[in-house]
Amino acid sequence: MARHVHIQRWLQTMTNAELIDKFNYLESKFKRACEQVTLLANNLVDCRVRRDMAKRHNKFAAEYALKMEIATLHSLYRYYYIYTVEFGNAIDSFEDQLTEGAVMENPTD
């Protein structure tokens, strides 16, 4: 609750143009984070395919190295996914606060 009040006060000190610029900046960061999640998911799929191939051909050293890579990629994927979801929620609340103040007419443009 205290954070919400702090954000409200901060938003009140900004002009409409600054608020819209801030929203557009945050939205571009969110889109970039979504792209990173997609890239990590694709890398995970590729790595799993390579691991399955190594397992099928009894390449134990390669299989082990790929297992370690999968574990690392999966951890990064989870971190970015959680960050992106939380960032998206923050953008939604920021957008709600902007529309409550009637600053933005159409925020999705």
HELIX and SHEET records of a PDB file:
HELIX    1   1 ALA A    2  GLN A   12  1                                  11    
HELIX    2   2 ASN A   16  ARG A   56  1                                  41    
HELIX    3   3 PHE A   60  GLU A  100  1                                  41    
END                                                                             
